[in-house]
Amino acid sequence: MKKSQLIKDAKRNLRLVMAESTVTAALLCMAVMTPFFNSIGLNNEQISLTQVIFTIVVLVLNIPTGYIADRISRKWANIIGDFVAGIALLFYATIGSFMGAVICEIVIGVAKALSGGVDQSLLKHFSGKLAEATNESESRILKSKTAKLQVARFACNIVLLALGGPIGAIDLRLAIALSSVNQFVGGIISFFIDDDSEKLVPTHKNPMKDMARVTKNALKLKPLRWRIFAYAVSKEMTHGIVWIVTPLFMQAGVPLSVVSLAWAFNAASAMVGAELARRFSHKLTDAQTLALPTALMVVSMLVMGINLNIITVWFYILMGIVQGWVAGTVSPMVQRYTKPSEQTSVLSLAMVISSLLYIPVVWLIGYVADMRLEYGLFATIAIFLPLSIITILKIKKNA
């Protein structure tokens, strides 16, 4: 095949992967989910429990589904995951109890486990093919494409969040039902991806033994192990407080009808963070790459926690920058030390470690936030500042 055709095919598949990942990245209903949960009788602790259950499902299934994607088809894992998520969201719009929310979260957890890590694995594969055809650096292309993807994902998030608030103000259930549309669109886009990525060749007849082998080897390699932990720590430092964000804005005096715009501003700041990652992250060491979001997280949550008001609540925008920076940097950090045939499996392992961290964190934040919302911010600092410092020191030692 001619080099020009190879470049054309690689770019086409990269566009499709990035398009699918973009449209499935956000939920139109996200900014109004807490009011919806409250409307069916759930308090902050129960909301947190639904997320703990979702996370447990993803945690249990992530490595097996990642192995299946590497072993059989990353493309079809994406297609099935997207369509199952879309169907689950349609059902979510009809529920009226804690148990109904739990069932929906379980199904969505299965869907997200199927598609988790697949986009990034395909992104690396097609970045490698483009690098081979153009004689460019695969690492540089992957970092650039990952950051560009995150900018696009956050841009999509802005549009959906801006729509979600007004639609939710009219009908909370309609906002949830419409959140299924982009999931179905993502599944359709995935049909057109030419997935010729390297498949995982098992070394054991028993797939459980093979999954254990991949996991053991990944954690045994110190540079990879600490970058997996860096992935988990940096991802979760802004994740645990997501369910108290709307209450924080409302307590600060922002009306519900405007809260979705506040979420949209946060998504815009995440775009800034991802763009900063694209421009500057290649100039930093991995330790410095993790230190930056840690510092921003501490500043943002300290300011809001000490004196929450209509002005200081906008320091949450720093959390958006953290989200964008992390989204554009930590996956390539892990992938650099991972075999091509094990990309989804190792990224799934990173997600499992992330989920193990999220489960106690989201419960604790929900629990203390029921006492006072600001306590959720202080709890986040108390957990993640020490973890970040330890991880940074270990990454410096195992560069």
N, C-alpha and C positions, 0 to 999 in steps of 0.2 A: 504494500500500500504506500502511496506517495506521502512524503512528509507533510505536505499541505493538507491532505485529507486527514491524516492523523491529528494534526493540530485542530482542524475543523471539528472532528468528532469529539475530541477531548473537551473543547470549549462548549460544544452543544450539550454534552452530558453534564458538565459543570453547571451550566445555566439551569438545566432541569433539576439537578440535585438542590441547587440553591433556591430555586423557585418553590419546590416542594417543602423544603425546610422553612422557608419564609412564611408561606401561607398557613402552615400548621403550628407556628411558633406561639401564637397568642390566642386568647379567648376574648371574644367580644364582651362576655358577661363578667370578666374578672373583677372589675371595679364595683360591681353590685352583688357579688356572691355573698359577702358578709351580711348585708341587709336581707338577702333572700333567705339565708340560713336563719337569721333572727325571725323572719316572718313565719317560718314553720316551727319556731319554738326552740331553736338551738342557742345555747350560750357560748361564750368564747372557748371554754374548755371542751365542749362537745364538738365545736368546729375544729379545734385542734385534733381531737380524737379521730374525726373523719380523715384528716390528713395523715395521721399516724397509720391508720389502716391502709390508706392508699399507698403510703410509703413502704409498708411491710410487704404488700403484694408486689410492688416493683422490686423491692429488695430480694424477695424469694425467687422471682422469675427472671431478673435481669441477666444473670450469668447463663442460665439455660437458654434463654431466647437469644442472647448474644452469640452463644455457641452455635445455635441452629442457623442464625443468619450467616455466620462465617462459614458454616459447613454446607448449607444448602443454597440460600439466596438472600442477599441483603435487600435486593429490590422488592421481593415478595413479602419480606418481613415488614417493610415500609407500607406497602399497599394494604395488607391486612390490618396493621396497626391503625392506620388512618381511618379506614372504614369502620372498624369496631369503635373507635373513639367517637366518630360522628353519630353512630347509632346510640351510643351510651348517653351522649349529650341530649339527644331528642327525648330519651326516657327521663333524664334528669329534670327536664322542664315540667314533668307531670307529677313528681313526688311531693309528699307532704309530711314527711317524718324523718327522724334521725336514721331509722333503719333503711329507708329509701335512699338517703344520701350515702349510707355505707355501701349498699349494693352498687350504686352508680360509681362510687370511687373504686370499688374492686374491679369492675369491668374496665374502667378507664385505666386503672393500674396495669391490667393485662395488656391493653392496647399500647400504652407507653413503654412497657417493657419490650414489646415486640419491635417497636421502631427506635428505641433508645440506642444511640451510638451509631446507628446505620448511616445517617446523613453524613456524619463526620468521617466515617470509614470510607464512604464513596467519594467524599471530597478529597481525601488524601490519595485515593487510587487514581482519580482523574487528574489531580494535580501532578502526580508522578508521571502519568502518561504525557501530559503537556510539557513537563520539564524534560522528559526524554526526547521529545520531538523538537524542542526549541533550544536544548542545551542550557537551560536555565537551572537555577537552584530549586530543587523540590521543596526544601524547607522554607525558602522565601516565598514561593508561590502559595504554599499551604497557609502560611501565616497571613498573607495578603488576602487570600480567598476566604479564610475563616473570619477575619475581621470585617471584610466587605459583606459577608453573609450576615454577620451580627448587626451591622448597620441596617441592612434590608429588613431583618427580622424585627428590629425595634421600630423601624418606620411603619411596618405593617401593624405593629402593636399600637402605635400612636393612633392610627386610623380607627382601629377596632375599639380602643378605649374611648376615643372621642365620640364614637357612635353608641357605645354601650351604656353610658350614663343616661343620655336622653331617652334611649329605648327602654332602659330599665326603669326610669322614672314613670314611663307609661305603663309598662308591664314587665316585671322581673322575669317571669317565665318565658316571655317572648325573647328576651335578650339571651337566655340560656339556649333556647331552641335554635336561634339563628347562629349560635356559636358552632353548630355542627357543620355549617356550610363550607367553611374553609378546610375542615378536616376531609370532607368528601372531595373537594377540589385537589387537595394534596395527594390523595389516593389515585385520582385520575392522572395527575401529572407523572406519578411514579411509573405508570404503565409504559411510558415512552423512554425511560432510561435504559440504555444498553449496558447492563451489568456484566462486565467481563472481568471483574476483580478476582484476585487469587483466592481460591477456596482453602479452608483449613483441612488438612489431611490428618485424620485421627491416628494416634499411635496405640490406642487401646480399643478393643471391641466394645467395652463398656463405656458409653458416653460420659457417665458420671466421673469415671477415672480420668478421662481425657479433660474434662472441665477442671478437675482438681489439679491436673498437671499444668494447665495453662495458668491457673490462679497461683499455684505454688511458684512457678518460674517467674511470674511477674513480680511477686512480692519478695522473691529471693534476690532479685537484682536491685541493689540499693538505690542507684540513681532513678530507676523507674518507680520503685516503691515510694520514695519521698515525693515524687511528682504526682503520683496517684493521691497521696495524702494532701498535697497542695491543691489539687483539683477539688477534693472534698471540702477542705476548710474554706477556700476562697468562694466556692459556689454557695455554701450554706450560711456564710456570714450575713447575707442579705435575704436569705430565704425564710428563715424562721419567723420573721416579723411581718410577713406578707399579709397575714390574716388580721393584723391590728392596724394596718396602714389606714384604711378607710375610717375606723373609729378615731385614730389619732388626728386626722384632718378635720373630722367633724367636731371633736373636742376642742380643737384650736379655733373653731368658728367658721370652717368652710362648709357651706351647705351641700347636701347630697347631690343636688343637680349639677354642682360644679366639681365634685370630687373626681369624676371621670377625667376631667380636664387636668386635674392635678396628677393623676396617673399618666396621662398623656405627656405632660411636662417631664415626668420622671423617665418615660420611655425616650423622649427627645434627648435627655441628658445621657441616657444609655447609648444612644447613637453617637454622642460626642465621645463617650468612653471608648466605644469600639473603633471610632475613627482615630482617636489618639493611640490606641493599640496598633492599628495598621501602620501609622506613621512612625511610632517611636519604640515599640516593644522590641524590635530586632536589635536595638542599640543597648538593651539592658540585659543583665544576667537574670537567670530564673529567680534568684533570691530577691533581686530588686523588683522584678515583675510582681511578686507577691507582696512585697513591703508597701508598695504604693496603695493598693486597695485597702490594706489593713489600716493605714494611717487615716484615709478618708472615712472609713467606717467609724473609727473611734471619734473623730471630730464631729461627724454628723450626729451620732447618737448621744454624745455627751451634751451637745448644745440643746437638742430637743428634750433630753431627759431632765436637764437642770431647769429649763424654763420653756415649757411648751406654750406657744401662742401663735397668732396668725402670721407672724414674721418668721419665727424660728422653725416652724413646721416645714418651711420650704428648704431647710437644710437636708431634707430627705432627698432632694435632687442629687446630692453627693452619692447617695446609694445607687442612683441610676448610673452615674459615671463608673462606680465600682462594678455594677452588673455588666456594663458594656465592655469595660477593660478585661474583666475576668473571662467573659464569653469569648473574647477575641484572642486570648492568650493561653489558657490552661490546657485545652485539648491538644493543640500542636506540641505543647511541652511534654505531654504524656506520649503522644504518637511518635515522637522522635526516637524513643527507646523501645518501640513495639514492633514486632514482626508484621509484615504486610498481611499474612494469612490470619493473624490473631487480633486485628484492629478492633473489631466490634466487641470481641470477648474481653479485651483489656479495658476498653472504654466502659463496657458494662460493669466490670469489676470496680472501676473508679466510681461509677454511679452507685454501686452497692455500698461502698465505703461512705460515700456521700449520704446515702439514705440512712445508714446506721448512725451517722452523726445527727441527721435531721430529726429522727424519731424522738429522742429525749429532748432535743432543743425546742422543737415546735410545741411539745406538751408543756415544758417548763415555762416557755414564754406565754402561752395561753393561760396557764395557771396563775402566774404572777400578774398578768395583765388584767385578770378578773379582780385583783385587789386594787391595782392602779395601773393605767396604761403605760406610764413612763417606766415602771419596773421592768417591762418587757425589753426596753432599750438598754437598761443597765445590765440585765441578765445576758443580753447578746454580747456586750463588751466583756463581761466577766468570763464568758466561755471562749470567745474567739480571739481575743488579744493574746492570751497565753499560748493557745494552739498555733496561732500564726507565727509567733516568735520562735517556738520550738521547730516548726516546719522550715522556716527560713534558715535557721542555724544548721539544720540537717541537710538542706539543699546546698548550702555553701560548702559543707564538708564533703558532699557527694556530687560534685559538679560533673 
